[in-house]
Amino acid sequence: MLVNLKEILEIAQKEKIAIGSFNTPSLEAAIAIISAAEQLNKPVIIMHAQIHEELVPLKIIAPIMIDFAKKAKVPVCVHLDHGTDVEYLKIALELGFTSVMYDGSEHDYETNLANTKYVVELAKKYGASVEAEIGVMARKETLDGDDSADDGNEDTSMYTDPAVAEEFVKASGIDALACAFGTAHGLYAKTPKLDFERLAEIDSRINVPVVMHGGSGVSHEDYIKAIDNGVRKINYYTYMAKAGADCIKQNIEKVSFYHEIVNLAIDAMCEDVKKAIKVFSKM
């Protein structure tokens, strides 16, 4: 069942859980994620990140993602992740994406706000939702997701300011806000230190769901704390992709055909996604 981000996050808000949002830079990833969601009977978000254009072009993967979503037995939002180019977001909307994230975090506040407002008005024409970002995470998302996070002790002055978040949400009309409060993209070398006090204040000031980026590798306990403090969407990819690769490495001598390798990766990713969804859903 294809839905937009606002609709799927209403489910999360009602149940006080978070919806898992997983990158799908391949057919195998899409199969694994939808299968996991259907097995658990839980809504899910599948994403294409602009940085993954080199892995699979948006115009090729979009029809596959949308077809999977329409045929799924659970609510599925098809979301563009970290879109930094407004024209790229427009292409996603024209292809049928039901949600887009405009990432203007590298711009000054005024430019970020102006571009976000434009994207919000554009998305309305397609019945789509918009996520935006305030604050800067320690590291930007990379193509392979493996830029090994350190101990999470980055400059906290780059974290999301609750007052600025409140002002931005009111002025932009977005449906969800990605916040920086201690997570980072990639693999963590040490346990990240999350600023839950900041997160709670942000949640108390804004009237839209909070999004956690860099969700892979966070502890079970910290996931629950984040959800209890307002997080309703958790982006997750690195550890899912790593699960697929690790399974192949462990079994490569046992396989004779390429399709066996593909199936190993799908099964391993599916199991990892199921574990994540269970945590996010407090199952």
LINLIN-V5438 format. One record per residue. N is the residue number from 1. PSI is psi in radians with two decimals (* if undefined). OMEGA is omega in whole degrees, 0 to 359 (* if undefined). D_FIRST is the distance of its C-alpha to the first C-alpha in Angstrom with 1 decimal. Layout:
BEGIN
n:N psi:PSI omega:OMEGA d_first:D_FIRST
n:N psi:PSI omega:OMEGA d_first:D_FIRST
END
This chain:
BEGIN
n:1 psi:2.03 omega:182 d_first:0.0
n:2 psi:2.18 omega:179 d_first:3.8
n:3 psi:2.94 omega:176 d_first:6.4
n:4 psi:3.07 omega:185 d_first:10.1
n:5 psi:-0.71 omega:180 d_first:12.6
n:6 psi:-0.76 omega:181 d_first:14.3
n:7 psi:-0.75 omega:184 d_first:11.5
n:8 psi:-0.55 omega:179 d_first:10.7
n:9 psi:-0.35 omega:172 d_first:14.5
n:10 psi:-0.60 omega:176 d_first:15.2
n:11 psi:-0.79 omega:180 d_first:13.8
n:12 psi:-0.74 omega:181 d_first:16.2
n:13 psi:-0.72 omega:180 d_first:19.0
n:14 psi:-0.70 omega:183 d_first:18.8
n:15 psi:-0.08 omega:181 d_first:19.0
n:16 psi:0.81 omega:178 d_first:21.4
n:17 psi:-3.10 omega:173 d_first:19.6
n:18 psi:2.58 omega:177 d_first:18.4
n:19 psi:2.28 omega:177 d_first:15.1
n:20 psi:2.37 omega:181 d_first:16.0
n:21 psi:1.95 omega:192 d_first:15.6
n:22 psi:2.32 omega:178 d_first:16.7
n:23 psi:2.45 omega:182 d_first:18.3
n:24 psi:1.28 omega:181 d_first:17.4
n:25 psi:0.32 omega:179 d_first:20.5
n:26 psi:2.82 omega:175 d_first:20.3
n:27 psi:-0.70 omega:181 d_first:18.4
n:28 psi:-0.73 omega:179 d_first:19.6
n:29 psi:-0.74 omega:179 d_first:18.2
n:30 psi:-0.77 omega:179 d_first:14.7
n:31 psi:-0.80 omega:182 d_first:15.1
n:32 psi:-0.77 omega:184 d_first:16.7
n:33 psi:-0.85 omega:181 d_first:14.2
n:34 psi:-0.70 omega:178 d_first:11.1
n:35 psi:-0.77 omega:180 d_first:13.5
n:36 psi:-0.79 omega:180 d_first:14.9
n:37 psi:-0.73 omega:180 d_first:11.9
n:38 psi:-0.68 omega:179 d_first:11.1
n:39 psi:-0.60 omega:181 d_first:14.8
n:40 psi:-0.11 omega:182 d_first:15.1
n:41 psi:0.85 omega:181 d_first:12.0
n:42 psi:2.53 omega:177 d_first:11.6
n:43 psi:2.75 omega:183 d_first:9.3
n:44 psi:2.76 omega:176 d_first:10.3
n:45 psi:2.24 omega:174 d_first:11.3
n:46 psi:2.40 omega:188 d_first:12.4
n:47 psi:2.64 omega:167 d_first:15.5
n:48 psi:2.09 omega:179 d_first:18.1
n:49 psi:2.46 omega:180 d_first:21.4
n:50 psi:-0.59 omega:181 d_first:23.9
n:51 psi:-0.33 omega:180 d_first:26.5
n:52 psi:0.11 omega:177 d_first:24.7
n:53 psi:-0.56 omega:180 d_first:25.3
n:54 psi:-0.47 omega:179 d_first:28.3
n:55 psi:-0.78 omega:178 d_first:26.3
n:56 psi:2.16 omega:181 d_first:23.8
n:57 psi:2.49 omega:180 d_first:23.7
n:58 psi:-0.74 omega:184 d_first:20.8
n:59 psi:-0.32 omega:177 d_first:20.9
n:60 psi:-0.80 omega:185 d_first:20.6
n:61 psi:-0.48 omega:183 d_first:17.9
n:62 psi:-0.90 omega:180 d_first:15.6
n:63 psi:-0.59 omega:179 d_first:14.6
n:64 psi:-0.83 omega:180 d_first:14.0
n:65 psi:-0.79 omega:182 d_first:11.8
n:66 psi:-0.69 omega:178 d_first:9.7
n:67 psi:-0.75 omega:177 d_first:9.6
n:68 psi:-0.77 omega:182 d_first:8.7
n:69 psi:-0.77 omega:181 d_first:5.7
n:70 psi:-0.61 omega:183 d_first:4.7
n:71 psi:-0.15 omega:183 d_first:6.1
n:72 psi:2.63 omega:180 d_first:5.4
n:73 psi:-0.06 omega:180 d_first:6.3
n:74 psi:2.82 omega:176 d_first:5.8
n:75 psi:2.30 omega:180 d_first:4.7
n:76 psi:2.22 omega:174 d_first:5.8
n:77 psi:2.37 omega:177 d_first:8.4
n:78 psi:1.98 omega:195 d_first:10.5
n:79 psi:2.44 omega:172 d_first:14.0
n:80 psi:2.15 omega:184 d_first:17.6
n:81 psi:2.39 omega:175 d_first:20.0
n:82 psi:0.94 omega:174 d_first:23.7
n:83 psi:1.98 omega:181 d_first:24.0
n:84 psi:-0.25 omega:182 d_first:27.7
n:85 psi:2.02 omega:183 d_first:28.1
n:86 psi:-0.66 omega:180 d_first:26.9
n:87 psi:-0.58 omega:178 d_first:26.9
n:88 psi:-0.70 omega:176 d_first:24.6
n:89 psi:-0.70 omega:180 d_first:22.1
n:90 psi:-0.69 omega:178 d_first:22.5
n:91 psi:-0.76 omega:179 d_first:21.8
n:92 psi:-0.75 omega:179 d_first:18.5
n:93 psi:-0.73 omega:179 d_first:17.5
n:94 psi:-0.52 omega:179 d_first:18.8
n:95 psi:-0.19 omega:176 d_first:16.8
n:96 psi:0.11 omega:177 d_first:13.5
n:97 psi:2.45 omega:182 d_first:13.1
n:98 psi:0.03 omega:179 d_first:11.7
n:99 psi:2.54 omega:176 d_first:14.4
n:100 psi:2.58 omega:172 d_first:17.9
n:101 psi:2.11 omega:172 d_first:20.7
n:102 psi:2.09 omega:179 d_first:24.1
n:103 psi:1.67 omega:177 d_first:26.7
n:104 psi:0.42 omega:187 d_first:30.0
n:105 psi:-0.35 omega:179 d_first:31.6
n:106 psi:-0.12 omega:178 d_first:34.4
n:107 psi:2.93 omega:173 d_first:35.5
n:108 psi:2.90 omega:186 d_first:37.7
n:109 psi:-0.80 omega:185 d_first:36.1
n:110 psi:-0.75 omega:180 d_first:36.9
n:111 psi:-0.76 omega:178 d_first:35.3
n:112 psi:-0.82 omega:181 d_first:32.2
n:113 psi:-0.80 omega:181 d_first:31.8
n:114 psi:-0.78 omega:180 d_first:32.6
n:115 psi:-0.68 omega:180 d_first:30.1
n:116 psi:-0.74 omega:179 d_first:27.4
n:117 psi:-0.67 omega:178 d_first:28.1
n:118 psi:-0.77 omega:180 d_first:27.9
n:119 psi:-0.68 omega:178 d_first:24.5
n:120 psi:-0.80 omega:179 d_first:23.3
n:121 psi:-0.66 omega:179 d_first:24.6
n:122 psi:-0.79 omega:183 d_first:23.2
n:123 psi:-0.57 omega:180 d_first:19.6
n:124 psi:-0.58 omega:181 d_first:20.0
n:125 psi:-0.36 omega:182 d_first:20.5
n:126 psi:0.06 omega:183 d_first:17.0
n:127 psi:0.45 omega:184 d_first:15.2
n:128 psi:2.83 omega:180 d_first:14.8
n:129 psi:2.87 omega:180 d_first:16.1
n:130 psi:2.30 omega:171 d_first:19.2
n:131 psi:2.51 omega:176 d_first:20.6
n:132 psi:3.09 omega:186 d_first:24.3
n:133 psi:2.40 omega:172 d_first:27.0
n:134 psi:2.32 omega:186 d_first:30.4
n:135 psi:2.89 omega:183 d_first:32.8
n:136 psi:2.18 omega:177 d_first:33.3
n:137 psi:2.80 omega:184 d_first:32.4
n:138 psi:-0.73 omega:181 d_first:35.2
n:139 psi:2.49 omega:177 d_first:33.8
n:140 psi:2.78 omega:179 d_first:31.3
n:141 psi:2.41 omega:178 d_first:28.7
n:142 psi:3.00 omega:184 d_first:30.3
n:143 psi:-0.73 omega:182 d_first:29.1
n:144 psi:-0.09 omega:178 d_first:29.5
n:145 psi:-0.03 omega:185 d_first:28.9
n:146 psi:1.38 omega:174 d_first:32.3
n:147 psi:0.46 omega:171 d_first:34.7
n:148 psi:1.67 omega:177 d_first:35.7
n:149 psi:2.58 omega:175 d_first:35.6
n:150 psi:-2.44 omega:189 d_first:38.9
n:151 psi:0.12 omega:177 d_first:39.5
n:152 psi:0.20 omega:182 d_first:37.5
n:153 psi:0.72 omega:180 d_first:40.8
n:154 psi:3.03 omega:181 d_first:40.0
n:155 psi:1.93 omega:183 d_first:41.3
n:156 psi:-0.19 omega:177 d_first:39.7
n:157 psi:-0.29 omega:179 d_first:40.8
n:158 psi:-0.09 omega:178 d_first:37.8
n:159 psi:2.84 omega:181 d_first:35.4
n:160 psi:2.23 omega:176 d_first:33.5
n:161 psi:2.12 omega:182 d_first:36.0
n:162 psi:-0.70 omega:181 d_first:34.6
n:163 psi:-0.71 omega:179 d_first:36.6
n:164 psi:-0.67 omega:178 d_first:35.4
n:165 psi:-0.79 omega:179 d_first:31.8
n:166 psi:-0.81 omega:181 d_first:32.2
n:167 psi:-0.75 omega:183 d_first:33.9
n:168 psi:-0.77 omega:180 d_first:31.3
n:169 psi:-0.79 omega:180 d_first:28.3
n:170 psi:-0.68 omega:185 d_first:30.2
n:171 psi:-0.48 omega:187 d_first:31.4
n:172 psi:-0.55 omega:183 d_first:28.3
n:173 psi:0.42 omega:180 d_first:25.5
n:174 psi:2.92 omega:182 d_first:23.0
n:175 psi:-0.29 omega:179 d_first:19.9
n:176 psi:2.62 omega:183 d_first:20.8
n:177 psi:2.14 omega:174 d_first:24.0
n:178 psi:2.25 omega:185 d_first:24.7
n:179 psi:2.60 omega:175 d_first:28.1
n:180 psi:2.03 omega:179 d_first:30.9
n:181 psi:0.42 omega:173 d_first:32.4
n:182 psi:-0.18 omega:177 d_first:33.5
n:183 psi:2.91 omega:179 d_first:30.7
n:184 psi:2.70 omega:177 d_first:30.9
n:185 psi:2.60 omega:174 d_first:29.1
n:186 psi:-2.88 omega:182 d_first:30.3
n:187 psi:2.36 omega:178 d_first:32.2
n:188 psi:2.24 omega:174 d_first:34.3
n:189 psi:-0.55 omega:177 d_first:37.9
n:190 psi:2.87 omega:181 d_first:38.3
n:191 psi:2.23 omega:179 d_first:36.3
n:192 psi:2.60 omega:178 d_first:35.1
n:193 psi:1.92 omega:185 d_first:36.6
n:194 psi:2.45 omega:181 d_first:34.1
n:195 psi:1.49 omega:183 d_first:35.3
n:196 psi:-0.51 omega:178 d_first:33.7
n:197 psi:-0.74 omega:177 d_first:36.1
n:198 psi:-0.78 omega:180 d_first:35.0
n:199 psi:-0.78 omega:181 d_first:31.3
n:200 psi:-0.68 omega:180 d_first:32.0
n:201 psi:-0.69 omega:177 d_first:34.0
n:202 psi:-0.84 omega:181 d_first:31.3
n:203 psi:-0.63 omega:181 d_first:28.8
n:204 psi:-0.36 omega:185 d_first:31.4
n:205 psi:-0.43 omega:184 d_first:32.0
n:206 psi:2.75 omega:183 d_first:28.6
n:207 psi:0.43 omega:176 d_first:26.1
n:208 psi:2.79 omega:181 d_first:23.0
n:209 psi:2.61 omega:177 d_first:21.4
n:210 psi:2.45 omega:179 d_first:23.4
n:211 psi:2.34 omega:175 d_first:22.1
n:212 psi:2.07 omega:172 d_first:24.0
n:213 psi:2.79 omega:183 d_first:24.5
n:214 psi:0.72 omega:186 d_first:26.5
n:215 psi:-0.37 omega:180 d_first:24.8
n:216 psi:2.45 omega:173 d_first:25.9
n:217 psi:-0.07 omega:177 d_first:29.1
n:218 psi:2.54 omega:182 d_first:29.2
n:219 psi:2.74 omega:177 d_first:30.6
n:220 psi:-0.80 omega:182 d_first:28.8
n:221 psi:-0.72 omega:181 d_first:31.0
n:222 psi:-0.56 omega:173 d_first:30.4
n:223 psi:-0.85 omega:183 d_first:26.6
n:224 psi:-0.73 omega:178 d_first:27.1
n:225 psi:-0.73 omega:180 d_first:29.7
n:226 psi:-0.76 omega:179 d_first:27.5
n:227 psi:-0.74 omega:179 d_first:24.6
n:228 psi:-0.34 omega:179 d_first:27.3
n:229 psi:0.34 omega:169 d_first:28.5
n:230 psi:-0.16 omega:180 d_first:25.4
n:231 psi:2.25 omega:182 d_first:23.3
n:232 psi:-0.12 omega:177 d_first:19.5
n:233 psi:2.24 omega:180 d_first:18.3
n:234 psi:2.06 omega:178 d_first:20.1
n:235 psi:2.33 omega:187 d_first:20.2
n:236 psi:2.20 omega:177 d_first:21.1
n:237 psi:-0.86 omega:190 d_first:22.2
n:238 psi:-0.86 omega:184 d_first:25.9
n:239 psi:-0.46 omega:173 d_first:26.2
n:240 psi:-0.85 omega:180 d_first:23.2
n:241 psi:-0.66 omega:179 d_first:24.8
n:242 psi:-0.64 omega:179 d_first:28.2
n:243 psi:-0.72 omega:178 d_first:27.1
n:244 psi:-0.77 omega:181 d_first:26.3
n:245 psi:-0.75 omega:181 d_first:29.6
n:246 psi:-0.70 omega:180 d_first:31.6
n:247 psi:-0.71 omega:178 d_first:30.5
n:248 psi:-0.78 omega:180 d_first:31.6
n:249 psi:-0.69 omega:184 d_first:34.9
n:250 psi:-0.38 omega:186 d_first:35.6
n:251 psi:0.12 omega:189 d_first:35.0
n:252 psi:-0.55 omega:181 d_first:36.0
n:253 psi:-0.24 omega:184 d_first:39.3
n:254 psi:-0.18 omega:186 d_first:37.7
n:255 psi:2.67 omega:180 d_first:35.6
n:256 psi:-0.38 omega:186 d_first:36.9
n:257 psi:2.66 omega:182 d_first:34.0
n:258 psi:-0.70 omega:183 d_first:31.5
n:259 psi:-0.44 omega:176 d_first:28.4
n:260 psi:-0.65 omega:177 d_first:29.6
n:261 psi:-0.77 omega:179 d_first:29.5
n:262 psi:-0.80 omega:181 d_first:25.9
n:263 psi:-0.62 omega:176 d_first:24.9
n:264 psi:-0.81 omega:181 d_first:26.9
n:265 psi:-0.76 omega:180 d_first:25.2
n:266 psi:-0.84 omega:182 d_first:21.6
n:267 psi:-0.74 omega:181 d_first:22.7
n:268 psi:-0.73 omega:179 d_first:24.5
n:269 psi:-0.69 omega:179 d_first:21.8
n:270 psi:-0.78 omega:180 d_first:19.3
n:271 psi:-0.68 omega:179 d_first:21.9
n:272 psi:-0.71 omega:178 d_first:22.6
n:273 psi:-0.71 omega:178 d_first:19.0
n:274 psi:-0.74 omega:178 d_first:18.9
n:275 psi:-0.76 omega:180 d_first:22.1
n:276 psi:-0.81 omega:180 d_first:20.9
n:277 psi:-0.68 omega:179 d_first:17.8
n:278 psi:-0.71 omega:178 d_first:20.3
n:279 psi:-0.84 omega:182 d_first:22.6
n:280 psi:-0.52 omega:181 d_first:20.3
n:281 psi:0.02 omega:181 d_first:19.0
n:282 psi:0.71 omega:181 d_first:22.7
n:283 psi:* omega:* d_first:22.2
END
